[in-house]
């Protein structure tokens, strides 16, 4: 049981880390990119859009941290 708890804590710390907002930004950007790909847009355009979204979401999370 200790192994399972340690394994879960490792992945939580690895994915969430110090700032949960960045993890949410990554998941949101990936989800939007998946929806765009499933909508039939070319993979290259979806990848570029996903990268731009990731950058925008990351900047938004940093602005939220700096503002408060």
DRENMI-432722 format. One record per residue: residue in one letter; x, y, z of N, C-alpha, C in turn. Coordinates in steps of 0.02 Angstrom, whole numbers, plus 50000, padded with zeros to 5 digits. Layout:
<sites>
AXYZXYZXYZ...
</sites>
This chain:
<sites>
X500414994050000500005000050000500435006350000X501005006050035501455011750038501715013449969X501845008249928502095009349860501565012949818X500945010949824500405014149785500325021449806X500355022749871500285029549895500875033849871X501475031249874502065034849850502035036049775X501795031049738501725031749665501235037249648X500675037349684500165042549672500425049449690X500785049949746501065056349766501575058849716X501985054249688502465056249638502125059249577X501615055849551501285058249491500905064649504X500605065349563500265071549580500765077349581X501335076249613501845081449617502145082849548X502205077749507502495078549440502025082449395X501385080849397500905084149352500695090949379X500495091249441500255097449470500835102049489X501335099249522501925103149540501765108649589X502075114449578501985120049623501355124149607X501135123949544500595128249523500075124349484X499495123449513498965119549481498685123049420X498755129649416498475133349359498845131649295X499485130349298499865128549238499645121549215X499525116949261499295110349243498605110749209X498175114949235497515115949205497585118949135X498045123649127498155126749061498385121549010X498825117049030499065111848984498495107148965X498105105049014497555100449000497035103848956X496885110148969496395113848928496645114648857X497275116348848497545117148780497535110548742X497705105048776497675098548744496965096548726X496495098048769495785096448756495525100448696X495685106848694495465110948637495785108448572X496425106648575496765104048516496445097548493X496265093248539495935087048521495265088348487X494885093048513494235094748483494335097448413X494845101548403494985104448337495185098848289X495585094148311495795088648267495185084348250X494765082848299494175078848286493665082348242X493695089048240493245092948197493445092548124X494045089948111494255089048041494765094048016X495015098348059495525103048040496185099248031X496615101547987497235097947974497655097548038X498045092348042498445091148102498955096748114X499245099248060499745104648068499425110948096X498855112748070498505118748095498285117848167X498055111748184497845110448253498435110648300X499015108248278499605108448321499825115648334X499815119748282500005126748291499495130248337X498855128948326498345131948369498425129648441X498585123248451498685120748519499285123948552X499815124948515500405128348542500265135548562X499885138948520499705145948535499245146148596X498765141548599498325141348658498715139848722X499185135248717499595133648776499975139748800X500265143348753500625149448771500165154648803X499575155548774499105160448801498855158448870X498695152048879498475149648945499025150248997X499645148848977500205149549023500305156849044X500275161348995500335168549011499775170649057X499165168249045498605170049088498715167649160X498985161549168499105159049235499655163049271X500155165149234500685169249263500405176149282X499995179049240499695185549255499255185149318X498885179649325498475178749385498925178549447X499495175049443499945174649501500265181349517X500455184949466500805191349477500325196549504X499705196349481499205201149500499005200649573X498995194649600498755193849669499295194449720
</sites>
